[in-house]
Amino acid sequence: MTRQDPESFGSRGGASAAIPASLPRLPGLDHTLRFLNSGYPFIGQTCDRLGVDGFRARLMLREAFCLRGPEAAALLYGRSGTTRVGAMPTTVLRLLQDKGSVQQLEGEAHRRRKALFIRLVMDPARVDDLTRRFEQAWMRGLTPDCEITVLDHANTALTRAVCGWAGLDLSERDIARMTRILFRMSDRSGHFGPGTVATLWQRRALERQLRSAMRDATGDTPLAVLARELPPGTAAVELLNILRPVVAIGRYIAFAAKALHEHPMWCELFRSGNDDYIADFCEEVRRTAPFFPAAAAIATEELVWQGAIIPKGSWLLLDLFGTNRDARHFPMPERFRPERMLDWTAQDDCFIPQGAGKVERSHRCPGEMATLALMSSAVRMLCCRMEYTLPPQDIGVALNRVPARPASGVRIRIQRVSRETIPGNSA
Ligand code: HEM
């Protein structure tokens, strides 16, 4: 599972021999409906059917080069020749990363901004602090006989933890409002309708609130550091690029609760005090859980990939979901097997739930360390600090709903809560 050599494909310069072919194009005028109906498996299933790793389709009236696999990952994450600018529909961009954010930068400007993120969210001491705050927030209000929905409970605990950690002083009412808005930003990113417009409007109001909190910020909190190092508008956008995705981890925590229910031997193992495999368990949840189906980019020069020309200006979609389930790299990919011992620190181009490439030099997510730490902490608390049952409910996952989730959010009825401290709280 090593990374491909980025020089083995790419722009046409150099001594190339034969004129490369183009990728196969799906028959038919437009494939948007087919894409919406199939959801996450669309690119992978089509590739399997055609026996290729890439094809052209027409999605939302635009030709898209749909690609999967480590070589495609290296194309979007391993070299120059692509940009994220213009690659996502405006509403998706505005709800998620937004204009002016690190994701919209390339080259030296990107490296400088990314270094700031790495300092703030990949510092083990800061991640430990965030995890401890999350544990306290998670245990709040849990009593025997109460019933919670893991997704909602995790969202609130993550919001409380990350806002305090970032340096924001919020009232109880603000926390409830903040949880709602931060969750909706990623929850609504796959839809368009009145709900999306309302969320965009709420996001703008939140940015104004963050800008005003930044005026008085001092010290070493992420709020103060961003306020010192970036212009006010950009600082608020980037703070949201920490707050929103931390709350999005609640979805992975719900998928982890579903996996614990479906594979109880892991819960028993962790409960017996053997928590060496919690990180492996969480990595397998990240591999199998459908979250962002694809990463998108625009080719800024003519590219050659697997012998095919991709013209300058083309829209590229990298299948994150299908690459994580490619049987060539993950034997029996539908099986949930923490024994695969996946590890984000390898930063390879096959296991890519949060992007590929080297984090400091590409658009790979800087939040994987925090994601693993918070998921591991939630799994430890579910297994070792409480006993619970699942009332009858639907925990199925609709793969044509983006982003996906276990339908019920995973409701649990708590029978016993332990207030003892548990050893180790980070990945
Ligand atoms: C639910 C967990 C998460 C998922 C599924 C996720 C997914 C992703 C993906 C797929 C990308 C690549 C986007 C691209 O290639 O254009 C990305 C980038 C990014 N993520 Fe995450 N992420 C998560 C958690 C986090 C966390 C916890 C943080 C911060 C604390 C974070 C901050 C960012 C930032 C700033 C970028 C842009 C990086 C760049 O453009 O260089 N993410 N994320």
Residues whose N, C-alpha, C, O or C-beta is under 5 A from the ligand:
A	BS01	HEM	R84 V102 Q103 K114 V121 N241 I242 P245 V246 A248 I249 F291 F292 A295 A296 P353 Q354 G355 S362 H363 R364 C365 P366 G367 A370 T371
